[in-house]
Structures are given as C-alpha cells and as structure tokens.
Amino acid sequence: MRVLMMTIGSGGDVHPFIGVGLRLAARGHEVRLATNPHFEARIKAAGLGFEPLGTEAEFMQVLTDPRLVRQNASPKLIIDELIHKSVEPTVELTQRVVTEWKPDVIVRHHISLGSRWVAQRHGIPTATIVLAPAFFFSRQDAGVYRSWERLGSPRWLAELRLRIGKYAMRWFMDRPLNAIRRRLGFEPGRDFLFGEVKDGDVTLGLWSKHLRGPAPDDPAHSHVCGYSFFDRSPTDEQDLNELDSFVGRCEESGRPPVVFTLGTSVVQHAGNFYHIAAEACRMLDRPAVLLVGKPENAPTGLPASIRAFPYAPFSTLLPRAAATVHHGGAGTTGQGLRSGRPTVIIPFVNDEFDNAARAERLGTSITLGRRKLNARSIASCLDRAIHDREMKMRADVLGGALRVEDGAEDAAERIEAVVKLR
C-alpha cells in the first residue's frame, strides 16, 4: 500500500514518524513523509520518500522564538505560529498528493491539521498519532500541564480543567481554524484540539504502557503501542568517534559520564544551562557529556573530564551514562527510560511537565523545577540518582522492559489493519 505520513514540529515530532515509516517500508509499503525541509536529509538518508511542508525559515522562526520555553506563552505560540499557519499548506499538499499519488492511508500527527479533512473528503482512511499521554486529555488519568500541577488530580478537578480548556480553545483555536475551513470549502467545526485526537479510524499512542497504560475514557479505537525510536542525523554526526573514545575512557576508569541534553527545541534557548551543568559536575567530580546543539552553547574552559558535542544518538549514548539530565520532551523521556539509567528531568513547557511527573512516579527519575535550577540543585539531584540503589535497580528493570517493546512495529501493524478494514 501507499502511505502518506504528515507531521509538524521539532525533531521529537518527526523522529517517531520516521521510525514507523521505516517499519512500514520494511513490510513492503511505499512511504512518503511530509514535514518541514529542515528534516529532508535525515528522511531521505533513512530511505523514505519526502514531501516538503512549509519552509525552513518558518520552522526556525518558531524554534528560536523565546516564547517557546515560557509555559504561559508557549501553547499560544504553537497554536498561532505552528498549527494555524501549517493548515493551508497541509491541505494543499495533501490534495496534490492524493490526486497524483493516490495514497491508501494517511498517517498524521494530531496537531497536523488539514490532512484528515482532505482524507474525509476523498474517503481515505486515517491513523492519528499522539506522542505523549498528556494529549489524550483523560479525566480518569489526568495529565499535568503546568509546573505547579501534580499527577493524581481528583476527577472533578480534571473535569473542570478540561471544561475551561475547551472554552478557551474555542476562542483561541476554533475561530481562526473555522475561518480557514470556510476559505477552503469545509464546514465549520468545534473543539479541534480535542477532536483531532479522537477523530479518524484509529488513534495510536506512541509511548510505553509502563509510562501510562490505557484509561477507560481514552479515544475510541485508540491503542498505546509503545515508543517509536529514531535518532540518526547524518549532517550532525561528525564527532561520534571522538565521543565514543571519550566515553570509553570514562568507562575504563569506572566513572561513566553524566549526559546533559535539551533535545532539539529547548536547546535553542539553553541560556546558561550548560555552564550550570559543568559546574555541577565539577562539584561532584564527575565526567560529563554536554550535548549542546550548536557551538555557541558550549562553555569555555572546560576541564578534560567534561566534553561538549553538538549531537549524539541517544540510543547508543544514554545506556553508557551514569545518569541523564534532560528537559522531558516525549522522545528524550522515552530514550531515557529505555536506557536503563536514572534521569533528572527539568521540564520547561507543555507535555514536558506530564512526562517528568510520570517518569518520577515510576521511581526512575527526579523532577527538578526550572526555577530551582542551579549548580547545587543539579548536583544534589545527580548525587541521589547516581547512588540511590533502588532507583538504579528500577531504572535497570524498566529499561529492560522497554527494550523488548516495539512501538513502531505495533503501529505499523495497526495502520495496515485500518486499510484492510476498508
């Protein structure tokens, strides 16, 4: 069959789609992935077809906007500058590909709006992919959406939050989207943020059941498949031999390094994070790998025991670490859990708060509030993560359980089933 995949966002939103796309291709299907040209090289290097959606300049404008890492401003920025502005290009691209290539199924990120509308018009089955538990919007397993919230909210509070959220989204999201829909010849709708998660033939949650299993009020026809991993970037892997040698020397000395990373989006707003990280490791006398994204984020005057690199595949690096400190993005959280090593998560915005809370509930991670971020607090959390035997044991057991899961394969099978049912 022919599979058109659609996603928008950062690397954490694109890599799981590449993972599923590779499994579909291995099962004999033709796959085209439509997303921002920023990811073209890695998609083509993986052997998948590519369709450009938007421009790299538009992508970088959102990625580097300081509002992206402010919890009160980030949701509106994403809605206005990422979701709304991608709708018309998505509809145009989907309509062209449907006409010229005739896909048998469309697989789309739940925030990539427009492709499902075209699919409905043409009677094409759709599979919706959701990358983090927070976006199932459950009342019975309520998520965490702000830094002051906690898991386990009573149902009445979850109901109240979602009701308020629906009315707010009708103003901030539905009004502009309905203007676009009318312009494109679609009927007006309502509650798009919530409806786009559950509408379609199947909804696939790409996270481990260990992090968050099915809930009674999950979307109909939904499945929690497990994580879909992909972490190769051919344009960023120049220093991997040097990194491997450094980590090897740390291991030989009996002191594996601590890894610090802010993923592919928050790293654009690193500020003094890596300076603080280096100071924390000096205080602990621990070697460290700083994944800084771009050279200007790297601290100067680092000792030989602390090295900065732009990028590394998490799947090979994190299992060799003593612990990992990260921001709680969906993909990084999954890689951290699968590594079998404890983590310290410093969430900044959006689903990161929920991911951090769920990892901490598993007993494998410590959550450090962004406002408490300093060298001493990081050092204290790391000292506990590295030396707490129970946490290390739980992380090891959980890592083993996640390594036998295959979310990409499960998702590929369920996508095939959607087409067969038609």
C-alpha angles and dihedrals in degrees: 000000000000116000124196112196122194129191140153132195137053132330090283088061095045105041096064089054091052088051093053091041091055091053091049090049091049088055090058102264130132111241131193120183118203116200142115117319088239086083098042097106096052093044093051091043087056089056098249128130115255133213118186116234115187125332133293090238090059090048094051092046090061094038094054098040107117090222088070092081098039109098095213094047105033099078093053092045091053092046095046103035103028111025102032095041093050096053101082094042088048093052092047093048094045092049091051095047092045090052097043105030103023102214119208094216138011118219113195143175110248091241093049096093126189103041092082090050091056091044090054090051091054099037094245117152117243135205117201118210120205116190104195134037093235090072095061084075094213123184093197095049098028119200131226114245104165136044093250096051126095136203117262099048113173114260094248090058092047089050091050094049093049092046091052089045092053093052091046093049091050087062101037100034114016098052096056092040093052090051088055092045092052090049090052096045100258126130117252117265140185141227094020096168091059099030096053089061095057104027116095136054097291137003117211122199108205101205134089122276085228089067095044126347128202117301126207093245097047116129115286113263090020127144132188099222105175130252123317109212132200123151111161122122112173094193093055104042102087097115100045096111090052090047092050091052092050094049090046091056090049091051092048089054090053093246112102112197130256112241122218121193139159097193121232102306110033089046087071086068099039096135108172094338095116093045089055090046092053091049091050090054091048088054090051094038089232128145115240145192114214113200097201103172094217132030096247090064092061116100117237125236096031117173118243090259093063120060131182122214129174096228146351135177106260093211092067101030106043096057087058094053129096088224139335128233114202146148101256101252112165096250095042091048090053093049090047092052092046092050092072091228129113118259139206111211124200105188119203108177150348118351091002090084091055094044091051093048093050093047090050091049088058089060094239100098144046121217117218117191115235092233089058093051112133137121094266095050092048091047091051093050092046093048089056094044093050097045105031102106095197093051091048091049093049091048091050094049093045092047090055091050093051093048091064092050119092111194094170092056093046091049092048091053092050092048089053090050092055091058093045091053090057 
